[in-house]
Amino acid sequence: MAANFYIKQNDTAPAIEAVLTDSSGRAKSLATASLIRFNMSTDTGTNVINLGTGAIVNPAKGIVSYTWQAGDTSNTGIHNAEFQVTYNNGQIESFPNSGYIKVIIKEELA
């Protein structure tokens, strides 16, 4: 799951989408998920998005997304991101559980 996602500076589309997988690479069922959050920081650790509201696209296939908000992509460079799932029983699990999704924000030309 830890793939690269490219977007231009100040763009808010397309949304970032991911298939959440367990340590064996199988899609994680989100049937008992109550909340999806998205976190992103710069490669130096500065927090850019903290607990952004994500969405479940397909619970059976473990597909989630986050729709960018104004300001989310204003800083160019390589960023580390993750989705955080809260289950109905209150437990929290972050994806990917090994490493991060790399979000590369390229400078806009105009």
VEXKOL-454250 format. One record per atom (N, C-alpha, C): atom name; residue in one letter; residue number from 1; x, y, z. Coordinates in steps of 0.02 Angstrom, whole numbers. Layout:
REM VEXKOL-454250
   site   code   pos     east    north       up
     CA      A   NUM        X        Y        Z
...
This chain:
REM VEXKOL-454250
   site   code   pos     east    north       up
      N      M     1       40      -60        0
     CA      M     1        0        0        0
      C      M     1       42       63        0
      N      A     2      101       61       27
     CA      A     2      142      121       33
      C      A     2      168      144      -35
      N      A     3      125      175      -73
     CA      A     3      142      198     -140
      C      A     3      153      273     -139
      N      N     4      174      300     -196
     CA      N     4      182      372     -203
      C      N     4      119      403     -232
      N      F     5      102      462     -209
     CA      F     5       46      501     -235
      C      F     5       72      569     -254
      N      Y     6       61      589     -317
     CA      Y     6       85      653     -342
      C      Y     6       28      701     -350
      N      I     7       40      764     -331
     CA      I     7      -10      817     -340
      C      I     7       28      883     -347
      N      K     8       -1      931     -381
     CA      K     8       30      997     -389
      C      K     8       11     1042     -331
      N      Q     9       56     1088     -317
     CA      Q     9       47     1137     -264
      C      Q     9      -20     1173     -271
      N      N    10      -56     1179     -216
     CA      N    10     -121     1213     -209
      C      N    10     -179     1178     -244
      N      D    11     -168     1118     -273
     CA      D    11     -224     1080     -302
      C      D    11     -264     1047     -247
      N      T    12     -328     1038     -259
     CA      T    12     -371     1003     -211
      C      T    12     -404      942     -244
      N      A    13     -382      925     -304
     CA      A    13     -406      865     -339
      C      A    13     -347      835     -376
      N      P    14     -345      770     -383
     CA      P    14     -395      722     -360
      C      P    14     -385      705     -286
      N      A    15     -436      677     -256
     CA      A    15     -431      652     -187
      C      A    15     -379      597     -185
      N      I    16     -347      588     -128
     CA      I    16     -301      532     -119
      C      I    16     -342      472      -96
      N      E    17     -330      415     -128
     CA      E    17     -368      354     -114
      C      E    17     -318      298     -101
      N      A    18     -335      253      -56
     CA      A    18     -290      197      -40
      C      A    18     -330      135      -23
      N      V    19     -300       78      -36
     CA      V    19     -327       14      -14
      C      V    19     -288       -5       49
      N      L    20     -324       -9      105
     CA      L    20     -291      -26      168
      C      L    20     -282     -101      172
      N      T    21     -220     -122      186
     CA      T    21     -205     -193      187
      C      T    21     -174     -213      254
      N      D    22     -182     -277      271
     CA      D    22     -150     -303      332
      C      D    22      -77     -320      316
      N      S    23      -42     -348      364
     CA      S    23       30     -362      355
      C      S    23       43     -416      303
      N      S    24       -9     -454      284
     CA      S    24       -2     -505      232
      C      S    24      -20     -478      163
      N      G    25      -41     -415      159
     CA      G    25      -59     -385       96
      C      G    25     -131     -394       76
      N      R    26     -171     -423      121
     CA      R    26     -243     -432      107
      C      R    26     -281     -368      124
      N      A    27     -331     -352       84
     CA      A    27     -373     -293       97
      C      A    27     -406     -300      166
      N      K    28     -404     -247      204
     CA      K    28     -433     -246      271
      C      K    28     -507     -228      267
      N      S    29     -550     -270      294
     CA      S    29     -621     -255      295
      C      S    29     -633     -196      342
      N      L    30     -674     -149      319
     CA      L    30     -690      -91      360
      C      L    30     -763      -93      383
      N      A    31     -791     -153      385
     CA      A    31     -861     -163      404
      C      A    31     -876     -137      474
      N      T    32     -826     -139      518
     CA      T    32     -837     -116      587
      C      T    32     -802      -50      601
      N      A    33     -783      -14      548
     CA      A    33     -750       51      557
      C      A    33     -803      105      568
      N      S    34     -789      150      614
     CA      S    34     -835      205      628
      C      S    34     -809      273      606
      N      L    35     -743      277      594
     CA      L    35     -713      342      578
      C      L    35     -648      332      539
      N      I    36     -638      373      487
     CA      I    36     -576      372      449
      C      I    36     -544      441      455
      N      R    37     -480      443      473
     CA      R    37     -443      505      478
      C      R    37     -382      502      433
      N      F    38     -356      560      414
     CA      F    38     -297      565      371
      C      F    38     -248      612      404
      N      N    39     -185      590      408
     CA      N    39     -131      630      438
      C      N    39      -75      637      387
      N      M    40      -44      697      386
     CA      M    40       13      708      341
      C      M    40       61      757      372
      N      S    41      126      742      365
     CA      S    41      178      788      390
      C      S    41      231      795      336
      N      T    42      271      848      341
     CA      T    42      327      857      295
      C      T    42      379      804      310
      N      D    43      428      797      266
     CA      D    43      481      748      277
      C      D    43      524      766      338
      N      T    44      519      827      362
     CA      T    44      556      848      422
      C      T    44      514      843      485
      N      G    45      451      819      478
     CA      G    45      409      807      536
      C      G    45      360      861      554
      N      T    46      356      915      515
     CA      T    46      308      968      529
      C      T    46      238      944      509
      N      N    47      192      948      556
     CA      N    47      124      925      544
      C      N    47       89      971      494
      N      V    48       59      941      442
     CA      V    48       22      979      391
      C      V    48      -53      966      398
      N      I    49      -72      903      406
     CA      I    49     -142      884      416
      C      I    49     -145      838      476
      N      N    50     -186      857      525
     CA      N    50     -193      817      585
      C      N    50     -267      797      592
      N      L    51     -279      732      586
     CA      L    51     -346      704      594
      C      L    51     -397      734      545
      N      G    52     -375      741      481
     CA      G    52     -421      762      429
      C      G    52     -475      709      420
      N      T    53     -535      730      402
     CA      T    53     -591      684      395
      C      T    53     -587      647      329
      N      G    54     -580      581      333
     CA      G    54     -577      539      274
      C      G    54     -645      506      263
      N      A    55     -647      463      212
     CA      A    55     -710      429      195
      C      A    55     -696      357      176
      N      I    56     -744      314      188
     CA      I    56     -741      245      165
      C      I    56     -773      242       97
      N      V    57     -734      219       47
     CA      V    57     -759      214      -21
      C      V    57     -791      146      -33
      N      N    58     -758       93       -8
     CA      N    58     -783       25      -15
      C      N    58     -761      -15       46
      N      P    59     -807      -26       95
     CA      P    59     -787      -59      157
      C      P    59     -762     -131      148
      N      A    60     -790     -168      103
     CA      A    60     -770     -238       93
      C      A    60     -700     -243       63
      N      K    61     -682     -196       22
     CA      K    61     -616     -197      -11
      C      K    61     -564     -154       24
      N      G    62     -583     -121       81
     CA      G    62     -536      -81      120
      C      G    62     -514      -17       86
      N      I    63     -556       11       43
     CA      I    63     -538       72        7
      C      I    63     -563      134       43
      N      V    64     -516      180       54
     CA      V    64     -532      243       88
      C      V    64     -506      301       46
      N      S    65     -527      362       64
     CA      S    65     -503      421       28
      C      S    65     -502      481       74
      N      Y    66     -465      532       52
     CA      Y    66     -464      597       86
      C      Y    66     -468      650       31
      N      T    67     -515      696       39
     CA      T    67     -523      751       -8
      C      T    67     -484      811       18
      N      W    68     -437      834      -22
     CA      W    68     -394      890       -1
      C      W    68     -434      952       13
      N      Q    69     -413      989       64
     CA      Q    69     -443     1053       82
      C      Q    69     -395     1109       62
      N      A    70     -421     1170       57
     CA      A    70     -378     1227       40
      C      A    70     -321     1231       90
      N      G    71     -260     1239       65
     CA      G    71     -201     1244      107
      C      G    71     -165     1179      119
      N      D    72     -198     1122      108
     CA      D    72     -167     1057      120
      C      D    72     -105     1044       77
      N      T    73     -106     1070       16
     CA      T    73      -52     1056      -32
      C      T    73      -11     1119      -47
      N      S    74       -9     1166       -2
     CA      S    74       27     1229      -15
      C      S    74      103     1221       -8
      N      N    75      125     1172       30
     CA      N    75      198     1162       41
      C      N    75      224     1108       -6
      N      T    76      272     1127      -49
     CA      T    76      300     1078      -95
      C      T    76      348     1031      -59
      N      G    77      362      975      -91
     CA      G    77      409      927      -63
      C      G    77      378      859      -51
      N      I    78      417      818      -16
     CA      I    78      395      750        0
      C      I    78      364      750       70
      N      H    79      306      721       74
     CA      H    79      269      718      137
      C      H    79      254      645      154
      N      N    80      247      631      219
     CA      N    80      228      565      244
      C      N    80      155      568      265
      N      A    81      117      518      243
     CA      A    81       45      518      259
      C      A    81       23      449      282
      N      E    82      -33      449      317
     CA      E    82      -64      386      339
      C      E    82     -138      396      349
      N      F    83     -175      341      343
     CA      F    83     -246      340      360
      C      F    83     -252      308      428
      N      Q    84     -297      334      469
     CA      Q    84     -309      308      537
      C      Q    84     -382      286      541
      N      V    85     -392      223      559
     CA      V    85     -459      195      564
      C      V    85     -478      187      638
      N      T    86     -537      211      655
     CA      T    86     -564      199      722
      C      T    86     -622      150      712
      N      Y    87     -619       95      750
     CA      Y    87     -670       43      745
      C      Y    87     -725       55      797
      N      N    88     -781       22      787
     CA      N    88     -839       30      831
      C      N    88     -823       17      904
      N      N    89     -774      -26      917
     CA      N    89     -755      -42      986
      C      N    89     -705        8     1016
      N      G    90     -689       61      979
     CA      G    90     -644      113     1004
      C      G    90     -571      102      986
      N      Q    91     -553       44      961
     CA      Q    91     -483       31      942
      C      Q    91     -464       72      880
      N      I    92     -400       90      877
     CA      I    92     -374      131      822
      C      I    92     -317       94      788
      N      E    93     -317       95      721
     CA      E    93     -264       63      682
      C      E    93     -244      111      626
      N      S    94     -178      118      616
     CA      S    94     -151      162      564
      C      S    94     -125      122      505
      N      F    95     -134      149      445
     CA      F    95     -113      116      383
      C      F    95      -73      165      340
      N      P    96      -20      145      308
     CA      P    96        9       78      316
      C      P    96       41       71      385
      N      N    97       43       10      410
     CA      N    97       72       -1      476
      C      N    97      148       -7      473
      N      S    98      175       -8      414
     CA      S    98      247       -9      403
      C      S    98      264       46      353
      N      G    99      293       99      376
     CA      G    99      310      155      332
      C      G    99      251      202      323
      N      Y   100      253      241      269
     CA      Y   100      204      292      256
      C      Y   100      186      294      182
      N      I   101      131      326      166
     CA      I   101      116      343       98
      C      I   101      157      406       83
      N      K   102      193      406       29
     CA      K   102      233      465       10
      C      K   102      190      510      -34
      N      V   103      178      571      -12
     CA      V   103      141      620      -50
      C      V   103      191      671      -76
      N      I   104      198      675     -141
     CA      I   104      246      720     -172
      C      I   104      207      779     -202
      N      I   105      219      838     -174
     CA      I   105      186      898     -198
      C      I   105      236      937     -240
      N      K   106      220      942     -304
     CA      K   106      264      976     -352
      C      K   106      244     1049     -358
      N      E   107      293     1092     -369
     CA      E   107      281     1164     -374
      C      E   107      238     1180     -435
      N      E   108      189     1224     -425
     CA      E   108      147     1246     -481
      C      E   108      185     1298     -522
      N      L   109      169     1303     -585
     CA      L   109      204     1350     -629
      C      L   109      174     1421     -628
      N      A   110      111     1425     -611
     CA      A   110       80     1491     -610
      C      A   110       29     1495     -555
